[in-house]
Amino acid sequence: MPSPNPPPTRSGRPWLVATLAVFLALGWAGGILLGGADRFAPHWFYGPILLGASAFGFRGAAAVAAAAGILAGPLLPADVAAGSAQPVTDWVSRLAWFLAVGQAMALVMGRRLHAERQLHQSRKTVTALTERLWQQHAEDGVRTRLEARVRRALRGDRLRIVFQPIVDLRDGRVRGVEALSRFDLEPRRDPNLWFEEAGRVGLGVELEILALRTALRKADLPGGLFLSVNLSPAGMCSPAFMDVLAEAEPRALVVETTEHQAVDDYATMAAPLEALRASGGRLAVDDAGAGFASLRHILELGPELIKLDRELVRHVDDDPARRALATGLIAFAEELGASIVAEGIQTEAELDALRALGVELGQGFFLCRPLPLAELALDEGGHMPALVG
C-alpha cells in the first residue's frame, strides 16, 4: 500500500533550475530597464533566493544568492544613463545580505523538511502497525474458525474408520488391513486435509490419537492379521501414544510414518519404537521412493516394512524408470530384512509386474477399496473371496 502524504524532497529537476535562472535574469533586466541600482530596489532577487533555499538547501541557497549578488552588483550599473558603477561596498554588502538570507531560509526549510520526514515516517509506522493489527485480527479469526471446525471433527461420532486389505500377492490371502480415517462433516474433502488443518491449530496429535484409538476399538480382526495405522513422528513421540500402547491388548500393530513429516531428532523416537516393538508391533516407512527423506527414515529407524509410494507403483508395468527404482528399493529392503508393500495398485498389469519383481505384499483399489470391517467378509483364516487370482 503506498504511503500517504509523502514528504517533499529536494530535487535537481532541470525545469526548476531553469525557473530560477529566468527569475534572476528578469531581476537583472528589470534593474536595467528601471535605470540602475540607484532607481531599483533589489527585493526582486529574494524570491529566487528563497526558492533555491527551499528546493536545494544550503548549497542551492548559496549559489542563487551569489548569482543574485553579482547580477545586482557588478553587473548592474548605479545609473544606466550615466554609465556609473556601483560602489564596491554597496554591492558587497548586498551580496553578504543575500547570502545570509539564503542560508537562514535553508536552515528553516531544512528543519521543516526534517520534521515533515519524521512525521511521514511516524505515519508510515502507524499505518504498518494498523495493517499488521488488522492482519493479525484476520488471522486470529481464521484460526478460531479452523479450530472450531477441527474440534467438531474431534467428536467421536464424526470420525469413522474404514479398512483396506493388505494382500499377499503370492497366494491372495489378506495379511493385514490399513485403518483409514473418514470424516462425516462439512466440508467434504480428503481426510489428509483434516489432519493438516488440525496441525495448523495445534490439534494434529490429538486428532491422530483419536483416529488410532478408534481404529483399535473397531478392528476386531481374525487371528494372525495385523492392523496398520498412520502416525506422524510427533504423534509417535507423544505421551498419548505411549498410553495407548500401555492400554491396548497385545496385537500385531504396524505404525506407518511418512517422509512428509520432518524428524528433527531421531533419538527422540527411540523410546516409542522400543515400546511399540516390545508390544509385538512393527514400524513401516510410508511413501518410499517419493524423496530422499524416506530413505533417511529407513536408514535411521530400521523399519520392518517399507511401503512403495503409489506414484512409483503407477505404470510400473510400462515405465522402465519406475520399474528400475522399484527393483532397487526391493533389493534394498531385502538387504535390511524388511518386507515390501506396494501401495495404490490400480490395474492387473501393475499387479503382474509387481509379482514379477518379487513384491510380497500389496494394496490398492484393484484388490479392494477401503470398506467398513464388516463388509470385508474376512474368514477366520484371513481369506477374502476373489481377491487375487
C-alpha positions in Angstrom: 0.0 0.0 0.0 1.5 3.4 -1.0 2.5 5.6 2.0 0.0 8.5 2.5 1.2 12.1 2.1 4.8 11.6 1.1 7.1 14.4 2.4 8.6 16.9 0.0 12.0 16.2 -1.4 14.8 18.4 -2.7 15.2 17.7 -6.4 17.6 18.8 -9.1 14.9 18.9 -11.8 16.1 20.9 -14.8 12.8 22.9 -15.0 13.3 24.2 -11.5 16.9 25.3 -12.3 15.6 27.0 -15.5 12.9 28.8 -13.5 15.5 30.1 -11.1 17.6 31.3 -14.0 14.6 33.1 -15.6 13.8 34.8 -12.3 17.4 36.0 -11.9 17.5 37.2 -15.4 14.2 39.1 -15.1 15.5 40.7 -11.9 18.6 41.9 -13.7 16.7 43.1 -16.8 14.2 44.9 -14.5 17.1 46.7 -12.9 18.5 47.8 -16.3 15.1 48.9 -17.5 14.4 50.9 -14.4 17.7 52.8 -14.8 20.1 51.1 -12.5 20.7 50.2 -8.8 20.0 53.8 -7.7 16.5 53.6 -9.0 15.9 49.8 -8.5 15.2 48.1 -5.1 16.8 44.5 -5.2 13.8 42.9 -3.4 13.0 41.0 -6.6 16.0 38.8 -6.0 14.7 37.5 -2.7 12.1 35.4 -4.5 14.6 33.1 -6.4 16.9 33.1 -3.3 14.1 31.7 -1.1 13.0 29.3 -3.8 16.6 28.0 -4.2 16.9 27.5 -0.5 13.7 25.6 -0.1 14.4 23.4 -3.2 18.1 22.7 -2.9 19.2 23.5 0.7 22.3 25.3 1.8 24.3 24.9 -1.4 21.4 25.9 -3.6 20.7 29.0 -1.5 24.4 30.0 -1.6 24.6 29.5 -5.4 21.4 31.5 -6.1 22.4 34.2 -3.6 25.9 34.5 -5.2 24.3 34.8 -8.7 21.8 37.4 -7.5 24.6 39.4 -5.7 26.6 39.5 -9.0 23.6 40.4 -11.1 22.5 43.1 -8.7 26.1 44.2 -8.0 29.0 44.4 -10.5 26.7 43.7 -13.5 24.1 46.3 -12.6 25.3 50.0 -13.0 24.3 52.5 -10.4 23.0 54.8 -13.2 22.4 53.2 -16.6 22.1 56.5 -18.4 25.3 57.9 -16.8 27.2 54.6 -17.1 28.4 54.8 -13.5 29.2 51.7 -11.5 28.0 50.9 -8.0 30.4 51.5 -5.1 32.1 48.2 -4.2 30.9 48.5 -0.6 27.3 48.7 -1.7 27.1 45.5 -3.8 29.4 43.6 -1.5 27.2 44.3 1.5 24.2 43.4 -0.6 25.8 40.1 -1.6 26.6 39.3 2.0 22.9 40.1 2.9 21.7 37.8 0.1 23.9 35.0 1.3 22.8 35.4 4.9 19.1 35.4 4.0 19.6 32.4 1.8 21.4 30.4 4.5 18.8 31.4 7.1 16.0 30.3 4.8 17.8 27.0 4.1 18.2 26.3 7.8 14.5 27.0 8.4 13.4 24.8 5.4 15.9 22.1 6.4 14.3 21.8 9.9 10.9 21.9 8.4 11.8 19.2 5.9 13.3 17.1 8.7 10.2 17.5 10.8 8.0 16.5 7.9 10.1 13.5 7.2 9.8 12.4 10.8 6.1 13.0 10.7 5.9 11.0 7.4 7.9 8.1 9.0 5.6 8.1 12.0 2.6 7.9 9.7 4.2 5.0 7.9 4.9 3.3 11.2 1.4 3.8 12.4 0.0 2.6 9.0 2.2 -0.5 9.1 1.1 -1.3 12.7 -2.5 -0.8 11.8 -2.2 -3.1 8.8 -0.4 -5.7 11.0 -3.1 -5.5 13.6 -5.8 -6.0 11.0 -3.9 -8.9 9.5 -3.4 -10.4 12.9 -7.1 -9.9 13.7 -8.0 -11.7 10.4 -5.5 -14.5 11.1 -6.9 -14.9 14.6 -10.4 -15.1 13.1 -9.3 -17.7 10.6 -7.6 -19.7 13.3 -10.6 -19.6 15.5 -12.8 -20.9 12.7 -10.3 -23.6 11.8 -10.0 -24.7 15.5 -13.8 -24.8 15.9 -14.0 -27.0 12.7 -11.3 -29.3 13.9 -12.9 -29.6 17.3 -16.1 -30.8 15.6 -14.0 -33.4 13.9 -12.7 -34.5 17.3 -16.1 -35.6 18.4 -16.1 -39.4 18.3 -19.3 -39.6 16.2 -17.8 -37.5 13.4 -14.8 -39.8 12.8 -15.2 -43.3 11.3 -12.6 -45.8 10.2 -12.6 -47.9 7.1 -10.1 -50.7 6.4 -8.2 -51.6 3.2 -6.8 -55.1 3.0 -3.0 -55.6 2.6 -2.8 -58.8 0.5 -0.1 -61.4 0.0 0.5 -61.1 -3.8 1.6 -64.7 -4.0 -1.5 -66.5 -2.7 -4.2 -63.8 -2.4 -4.5 -64.1 1.4 -5.2 -61.0 3.4 -2.2 -60.4 5.8 -3.4 -57.2 7.4 -5.5 -54.1 7.0 -4.7 -50.4 6.9 -7.0 -48.2 9.0 -8.1 -45.1 7.1 -9.9 -42.1 8.6 -13.1 -40.7 7.2 -14.9 -37.5 8.5 -18.7 -37.2 8.4 -19.0 -33.5 8.4 -18.6 -30.5 6.2 -16.6 -29.6 4.2 -16.4 -33.0 2.5 -12.8 -33.4 1.4 -9.7 -35.5 1.5 -9.0 -36.8 5.1 -5.4 -35.6 4.8 -6.7 -32.0 4.7 -8.4 -32.5 8.1 -5.1 -33.7 9.6 -3.1 -30.8 8.0 -5.7 -28.3 9.3 -5.5 -29.9 12.8 -1.8 -29.5 12.7 -2.1 -25.8 11.9 -4.1 -25.1 15.0 -2.1 -27.3 17.3 -4.5 -30.2 17.4 -2.8 -32.6 15.0 -1.6 -35.1 17.5 -4.9 -35.1 19.3 -6.7 -36.0 16.1 -4.2 -38.7 15.2 -4.5 -40.3 18.6 -8.3 -40.2 18.3 -8.0 -42.0 14.9 -5.6 -44.5 16.5 -7.9 -45.3 19.4 -11.0 -45.6 17.1 -9.1 -47.9 14.8 -8.0 -50.2 17.7 -11.6 -50.2 19.0 -13.1 -51.1 15.6 -10.5 -53.6 14.4 -11.9 -56.9 15.6 -9.6 -58.9 13.3 -9.2 -62.6 12.8 -6.1 -64.1 14.4 -2.8 -63.5 12.6 -3.8 -60.3 10.8 -2.0 -57.1 11.5 -3.6 -53.6 11.9 -1.7 -50.8 10.2 -2.2 -47.2 11.3 -0.8 -43.9 10.3 1.0 -41.7 12.8 3.3 -38.7 12.4 6.7 -38.7 14.2 5.1 -36.1 16.6 2.2 -38.4 17.3 4.6 -41.4 18.0 6.6 -39.3 20.4 3.6 -38.0 22.3 2.8 -39.3 25.8 -0.7 -40.2 24.5 0.8 -42.8 22.1 2.7 -44.5 25.0 -0.6 -44.5 26.9 -2.4 -46.2 24.0 0.3 -48.9 23.8 0.1 -49.5 27.6 -3.7 -49.8 27.5 -4.2 -51.8 24.3 -4.2 -55.6 24.3 -1.2 -57.2 22.7 -1.7 -57.4 19.0 0.1 -57.2 15.7 0.2 -53.4 15.3 2.0 -51.7 12.4 2.6 -48.0 12.7 3.3 -46.2 9.4 5.3 -43.0 9.4 5.7 -40.9 6.3 8.5 -38.9 4.8 6.3 -35.9 4.6 6.7 -35.3 8.4 10.1 -34.0 9.3 12.1 -35.6 12.1 14.3 -33.2 13.9 16.0 -35.7 16.2 15.7 -39.4 15.5 16.9 -40.2 19.0 13.5 -38.9 20.4 11.8 -41.8 18.6 13.9 -44.5 20.3 11.6 -44.9 23.3 8.3 -45.1 21.4 9.8 -47.5 18.9 11.1 -49.7 21.7 7.7 -49.7 23.3 6.0 -50.5 20.0 8.2 -53.4 19.3 8.0 -54.7 22.9 4.2 -54.9 22.5 4.6 -57.0 19.3 4.2 -54.1 16.9 6.3 -53.1 13.9 7.2 -50.0 12.1 6.6 -49.2 8.4 8.0 -46.3 6.4 5.4 -45.0 4.1 5.8 -43.3 0.7 9.2 -44.8 0.0 10.6 -43.6 -3.3 8.9 -40.3 -3.1 12.0 -38.4 -1.9 15.3 -38.5 0.0 13.6 -38.2 3.4 12.0 -41.6 3.2 15.4 -43.2 2.6 16.8 -41.5 5.6 13.8 -42.7 7.7 14.7 -46.2 6.5 18.3 -45.9 7.5 17.7 -44.2 10.8 14.6 -46.2 12.0 15.2 -49.7 10.6 11.5 -50.5 9.7 10.1 -53.9 9.4 8.0 -52.9 6.4 8.7 -50.5 3.5 5.8 -49.2 1.5 6.4 -48.2 -2.1 4.8 -44.9 -2.9 1.8 -45.1 -5.2 3.4 -42.8 -7.7 6.2 -45.3 -8.1 3.7 -48.2 -8.4 1.6 -46.4 -11.0 2.6 -47.6 -14.5 5.4 -49.8 -13.1 4.4 -52.3 -15.8 5.3 -50.0 -18.7 7.7 -47.4 -17.3 11.3 -48.6 -17.2 12.4 -45.8 -14.9 9.7 -46.7 -12.3 10.5 -50.4 -12.6 14.2 -49.8 -12.1 13.7 -47.7 -9.0 11.2 -50.2 -7.6 13.8 -53.0 -8.3 16.4 -51.1 -6.4 14.2 -50.5 -3.4 13.1 -54.1 -3.3 16.8 -55.2 -3.2 17.5 -52.6 -0.6 14.7 -53.9 1.6 15.9 -57.5 1.2 19.3 -56.4 2.5 17.7 -54.9 5.5 15.4 -57.8 6.2 12.3 -55.7 5.6 9.1 -56.6 3.7 7.9 -54.5 0.7 4.3 -53.4 0.5 3.2 -51.8 -2.8 0.5 -49.1 -2.4 -2.0 -47.9 -4.9 -2.2 -51.0 -7.2 -4.8 -49.9 -9.8 -4.5 -52.4 -12.7 -3.9 -56.1 -13.3 -0.8 -55.2 -15.4 0.7 -53.4 -12.4 -0.1 -56.4 -10.2 1.6 -58.8 -12.6 4.6 -56.5 -12.8 5.0 -56.3 -9.0 4.7 -60.0 -8.7 7.4 -60.5 -11.3 9.6 -58.1 -9.3 9.1 -60.2 -6.2 7.0 -57.8 -4.2 5.5 -59.7 -1.3 2.5 -57.5 -0.2 0.2 -55.0 -1.9 -2.9 -52.9 -1.6 -5.0 -50.7 -3.9 -8.3 -50.3 -5.5 -7.7 -53.1 -8.0 -7.5 -55.5 -5.0 -10.1 -53.9 -2.7 -11.4 -50.5 -1.8 -11.4 -49.3 1.8 -14.5 -50.6 3.5 -16.1 -51.0 6.9 -14.6 -54.1 8.5 -17.9 -56.0 8.4 -18.1 -55.6 4.6 -14.7 -57.1 4.1 -16.1 -60.6 4.9 -12.9 -62.0 6.2 -13.0 -65.6 7.3 -11.1 -67.0 10.3 -8.1 -67.7 8.1 -7.9 -64.2 6.8 -9.2 -65.1 3.3 -11.4 -62.8 1.3 -13.4 -64.1 -1.6 -12.0 -63.5 -5.1 -9.3 -61.0 -4.1 -6.4 -62.2 -6.2 -6.5 -64.8 -8.9 
